[in-house]
Amino acid sequence: MRNKMLPGIFGAVLMFITGNMLPVTDFYSHFIVNSHDGENTSVAIAVLLGWPIFIILGASAGVLAYNYCPAKLSKGRT
């Protein structure tokens, strides 16, 4: 279990960082923000919708990459 957690955490962090660098926030803020209330809505969408999606997708990708990586290290047992 510990071996699967580290790639999951690494994938979640990596996807969170790259996901926040994508211009997705600019896309929906262009259509939502018309006033100060729209700014609050934009932040709420980013924090409550965008960030969890990035974290879940990144963790899933990290665990899948760990499970299906063909270059797993040998434990020295045959």
Buried (B, 14 or more C-beta within 10 A) or exposed (E): EEEEEEBBBBBBBBBBEEBEEEEBBEEBBEEBBEEEEEEEBBEEBBEEEBBEEBBEBBBBBBBEEBEEEEEEEEEEEE
